[in-house]
Amino acid sequence: MKYDCLIVDDEQVLAETTCEYLKMFDVHSAYVTSGADCLKFLKNMNQTIYCCNKLIEKLLNINWKKEG
């Protein structure tokens, strides 16, 4: 399967919730809960990987910053 986004977070519930949220916007995501699992996941993927903390904000046209 091809993923648009990989969530790496040691809090499993937060990672799962983030993936569910992204699914509402047709963003196919997966999650891992450690750096070691991230490396294992990435080694098995055969696709271009982009790392950017602004990627989701840009893809979904959402401003994550709190105003005020």
C-alpha angles and dihedrals in degrees: 000000000000117000129202094199140020117205115208112191133139090218103081096194091053091048092049092047092050091052091049090050093050090049088065087065094046092254108145107218141169131192140215128188103216142036090245091054089048091056091047091050093048093048089059094050122090102197143088114283124209121191116198131136090214096052098097092043090054096043094050096034090233127144106220094183118106113233121219 
